[in-house]
Amino acid sequence: MFTYAMVKTPCKNMINGISHANLGKPDYTLAVKQHEHYIQALQSCGLEVIVLPPDEAFADSTFIEDTCLVTGRCTVITRPGAVSRRGETRAVSRAMARFDRPITGIQAPATLDAGDVMMVKDHFYVGLSDRTNAAGVDQLTKILAPHGYSVSAIGLSSVLHLKTGISYLEDNCLLAWGEFLYKPELAGFKILPVDEAEACAANCVWINDRVLVPKGYEKTRAMIEDQGYETIAVDVSEFRKLDGGLSCLSLRF
């Protein structure tokens, strides 16, 4: 169960963020409204939300998840794969210092985006992607092992981050799309297959027995509700234009 969430308000410069979705530039005013609704959804799940101010120096900084992995026993400050994002970690590291968890950082030449990391109990699946390299997986393994955690890597071929294509919903239940429907590393999960037409909905967030689902993907939402979960639909259309989703916008711990 989670107690806190940390988010970072979108900056006006987000319209110049790294984009892969070919959906045009985001509407900044609408993005701010959607971010406010996202915070309200987190609060409705019982979380205390810590809101960091916008930083115009880093266009993609609202996607705070990539900068930090927070576990129950330690915090890992990442080293993002995109050079333009590496300075984002400083503000997050300062904000995390108030919590009683040892903080360790990923060091060069390793790269690690926490959007590539999926926690399942005491095990962490890490996607090998354009943003996370093998050295990043190796360093994370060594950092987490003394805290009782294990790590394994999954190669990616068609998505930006691991959690672009899968979401763990607890109780051994995994939402998955595309290449992740057939990964042998995931064979032990009960897989809920996301329709190709709703691929964006593969990125959902489980929070305290509720699931945040991107607005507009009713087939996926119904599939999740059929498993007994209560869902909350949140519109993230403007963040999708930067290839971001629900999990990207917060740290949950």
C-alpha positions as CSV (number, residue, x, y, z in Angstrom):
1,M,0.0,0.0,0.0
2,F,1.2,3.5,-0.8
3,T,1.1,6.6,1.5
4,Y,2.7,9.3,-0.7
5,A,3.0,10.5,-4.2
6,M,5.4,13.0,-5.6
7,V,4.6,14.9,-8.8
8,K,6.2,17.8,-10.7
9,T,4.0,20.5,-12.2
10,P,4.4,20.8,-16.0
11,C,6.5,23.7,-17.2
12,K,5.6,25.9,-20.1
13,N,8.6,24.5,-22.0
14,M,7.0,21.1,-22.0
15,I,5.7,21.8,-25.5
16,N,9.4,21.4,-26.6
17,G,9.9,18.1,-24.8
18,I,11.2,14.9,-26.3
19,S,8.4,13.6,-28.5
20,H,8.0,10.1,-30.0
21,A,4.3,9.9,-30.4
22,N,3.9,12.0,-33.6
23,L,0.7,13.5,-32.2
24,G,1.7,17.2,-32.3
25,K,2.8,19.5,-29.6
26,P,0.8,19.4,-26.3
27,D,-1.6,22.2,-25.3
28,Y,0.2,23.6,-22.1
29,T,-3.0,25.0,-20.5
30,L,-4.9,21.8,-21.0
31,A,-1.9,19.8,-19.7
32,V,-1.9,21.8,-16.5
33,K,-5.6,21.1,-16.0
34,Q,-5.1,17.4,-16.7
35,H,-2.2,17.4,-14.2
36,E,-4.4,18.9,-11.5
37,H,-7.1,16.2,-12.2
38,Y,-4.3,13.6,-11.9
39,I,-3.3,14.9,-8.5
40,Q,-7.0,14.7,-7.4
41,A,-7.1,11.1,-8.6
42,L,-4.0,10.3,-6.5
43,Q,-5.6,12.0,-3.5
44,S,-8.8,10.0,-3.9
45,C,-6.7,6.9,-3.5
46,G,-5.7,8.1,-0.1
47,L,-2.3,9.5,-1.0
48,E,-0.6,12.6,0.4
49,V,0.6,14.3,-2.8
50,I,3.9,16.3,-2.7
51,V,3.9,18.8,-5.6
52,L,7.3,20.1,-6.9
53,P,7.3,23.4,-8.8
54,P,7.9,23.5,-12.5
55,D,11.4,23.9,-13.9
56,E,11.6,25.6,-17.3
57,A,15.2,24.3,-17.7
58,F,13.9,20.8,-18.2
59,A,11.1,20.4,-20.7
60,D,10.3,16.8,-19.8
61,S,10.6,17.1,-16.0
62,T,6.9,16.5,-15.3
63,F,7.7,12.9,-16.1
64,I,9.1,12.5,-12.7
65,E,9.0,8.7,-12.5
66,D,12.0,8.4,-14.7
67,T,14.3,10.2,-12.3
68,C,13.9,8.1,-9.2
69,L,13.0,4.5,-8.0
70,V,11.5,4.5,-4.6
71,T,11.3,1.2,-2.8
72,G,10.1,0.3,0.7
73,R,13.7,0.1,1.9
74,C,15.8,2.5,-0.2
75,T,15.7,5.2,-2.9
76,V,17.7,5.1,-6.1
77,I,18.3,8.3,-8.1
78,T,18.6,7.3,-11.7
79,R,20.8,8.5,-14.5
80,P,18.3,9.1,-17.4
81,G,19.2,7.8,-20.8
82,A,18.4,11.2,-22.5
83,V,21.2,13.6,-21.8
84,S,18.8,16.5,-21.7
85,R,17.0,15.0,-18.7
86,R,19.9,14.2,-16.4
87,G,19.7,17.5,-14.5
88,E,16.1,16.6,-13.5
89,T,17.4,14.3,-10.8
90,R,18.8,17.1,-8.6
91,A,15.5,18.5,-7.5
92,V,14.0,15.1,-6.9
93,S,17.0,14.0,-4.8
94,R,16.6,17.0,-2.6
95,A,12.9,16.4,-2.2
96,M,13.4,12.7,-1.3
97,A,15.9,13.6,1.4
98,R,13.1,14.2,3.9
99,F,12.1,10.5,3.9
100,D,13.8,7.9,6.0
101,R,15.3,5.8,3.2
102,P,19.0,5.5,2.2
103,I,19.6,7.2,-1.2
104,T,22.0,5.8,-3.8
105,G,22.6,7.1,-7.3
106,I,23.2,5.4,-10.6
107,Q,26.6,6.3,-12.0
108,A,28.1,6.7,-15.5
109,P,28.4,4.9,-17.8
110,A,25.2,3.3,-16.7
111,T,21.9,4.7,-17.7
112,L,18.5,3.9,-16.1
113,D,15.0,5.4,-16.5
114,A,12.7,4.2,-13.8
115,G,9.9,4.0,-16.4
116,D,11.8,0.9,-17.4
117,V,11.4,-0.6,-13.9
118,M,8.4,-2.7,-12.7
119,M,8.2,-3.8,-9.1
120,V,6.5,-7.1,-8.3
121,K,6.8,-7.7,-4.5
122,D,10.5,-8.0,-3.8
123,H,11.5,-8.4,-7.5
124,F,12.2,-5.8,-10.1
125,Y,11.8,-6.3,-13.8
126,V,14.0,-3.9,-15.8
127,G,13.6,-3.2,-19.5
128,L,16.7,-2.9,-21.7
129,S,15.7,0.0,-23.8
130,D,17.2,3.1,-25.6
131,R,17.1,4.8,-22.2
132,T,18.3,1.9,-19.9
133,N,21.5,0.0,-20.6
134,A,22.9,-3.3,-19.3
135,A,25.3,-1.3,-17.0
136,G,22.2,0.3,-15.5
137,V,20.6,-3.0,-14.8
138,D,23.8,-4.3,-13.2
139,Q,24.2,-1.3,-11.0
140,L,20.6,-1.5,-9.9
141,T,21.0,-5.2,-9.1
142,K,24.0,-4.4,-6.8
143,I,22.2,-1.5,-5.1
144,L,19.1,-3.4,-4.4
145,A,20.5,-6.8,-3.4
146,P,21.6,-5.7,0.2
147,H,18.0,-4.6,0.8
148,G,16.6,-8.1,-0.1
149,Y,15.5,-7.3,-3.6
150,S,16.2,-9.2,-6.8
151,V,16.4,-7.9,-10.4
152,S,16.0,-9.4,-13.9
153,A,16.2,-7.8,-17.4
154,I,13.7,-7.9,-20.2
155,G,14.7,-6.9,-23.7
156,L,12.5,-4.4,-25.5
157,S,11.9,-4.0,-29.2
158,S,8.9,-1.8,-29.9
159,V,8.3,0.5,-26.9
160,L,10.1,3.5,-25.3
161,H,9.9,2.1,-21.7
162,L,9.0,-1.2,-20.1
163,K,5.9,0.3,-18.5
164,T,4.7,1.6,-21.8
165,G,3.6,-1.9,-22.6
166,I,2.9,-3.5,-19.2
167,S,1.4,-2.6,-15.8
168,Y,1.4,-4.8,-12.7
169,L,-2.0,-4.7,-11.0
170,E,-1.1,-6.8,-7.9
171,D,-2.4,-10.3,-7.2
172,N,-0.2,-11.7,-10.0
173,C,-2.3,-9.8,-12.5
174,L,-0.4,-8.1,-15.4
175,L,-1.9,-5.8,-18.0
176,A,0.1,-6.3,-21.2
177,W,0.2,-5.4,-24.9
178,G,2.1,-6.3,-28.0
179,E,5.5,-8.0,-27.5
180,F,4.8,-8.5,-23.8
181,L,2.0,-10.9,-24.5
182,Y,4.6,-13.5,-25.4
183,K,7.7,-12.8,-23.2
184,P,8.8,-16.0,-21.5
185,E,9.9,-13.9,-18.5
186,L,6.3,-13.0,-17.9
187,A,4.8,-16.5,-18.4
188,G,4.0,-16.9,-14.7
189,F,1.6,-14.0,-14.6
190,K,-2.2,-13.9,-15.2
191,I,-2.0,-11.7,-18.3
192,L,-4.8,-9.3,-19.2
193,P,-4.3,-8.6,-23.0
194,V,-4.8,-5.0,-24.1
195,D,-6.3,-4.7,-27.5
196,E,-4.0,-3.3,-30.2
197,A,-6.5,-0.4,-30.7
198,E,-6.1,0.6,-27.0
199,A,-2.3,0.1,-26.7
200,C,-2.0,3.3,-24.8
201,A,-4.1,1.8,-22.0
202,A,-1.4,-0.7,-21.2
203,N,0.1,2.0,-19.0
204,C,-2.2,2.0,-15.9
205,V,-1.4,2.5,-12.2
206,W,-2.5,0.3,-9.3
207,I,-2.8,2.4,-6.1
208,N,-4.3,1.0,-2.9
209,D,-6.7,-1.4,-4.6
210,R,-7.8,1.1,-7.3
211,V,-6.5,1.4,-10.8
212,L,-5.9,4.7,-12.7
213,V,-6.8,4.1,-16.3
214,P,-6.3,6.6,-19.2
215,K,-9.6,8.1,-20.2
216,G,-11.2,6.9,-23.4
217,Y,-10.1,3.3,-23.4
218,E,-13.3,1.6,-22.3
219,K,-12.5,-1.9,-23.4
220,T,-9.4,-2.0,-21.2
221,R,-11.2,-0.3,-18.4
222,A,-14.0,-2.9,-18.5
223,M,-11.5,-5.8,-18.6
224,I,-9.8,-4.4,-15.4
225,E,-13.1,-3.9,-13.6
226,D,-14.0,-7.5,-14.5
227,Q,-11.1,-8.6,-12.3
228,G,-12.7,-6.8,-9.4
229,Y,-10.7,-3.6,-9.4
230,E,-12.3,-0.2,-9.0
231,T,-11.0,2.1,-11.7
232,I,-10.6,5.9,-12.1
233,A,-10.3,7.3,-15.6
234,V,-7.8,10.2,-16.0
235,D,-7.3,12.2,-19.2
236,V,-3.6,12.4,-20.1
237,S,-4.0,13.2,-23.8
238,E,-1.5,16.1,-23.7
239,F,1.1,13.9,-22.0
240,R,0.6,11.2,-24.6
241,K,1.9,13.6,-27.2
242,L,5.3,13.3,-25.4
243,D,5.0,9.6,-25.2
244,G,4.1,9.8,-21.5
245,G,1.4,8.0,-19.5
246,L,-0.2,7.7,-16.1
247,S,2.8,6.1,-14.3
248,C,5.3,8.6,-15.7
249,L,3.7,11.5,-13.9
250,S,4.4,10.4,-10.3
251,L,6.5,8.6,-7.8
252,R,4.4,6.4,-5.5
253,F,5.6,5.1,-2.2
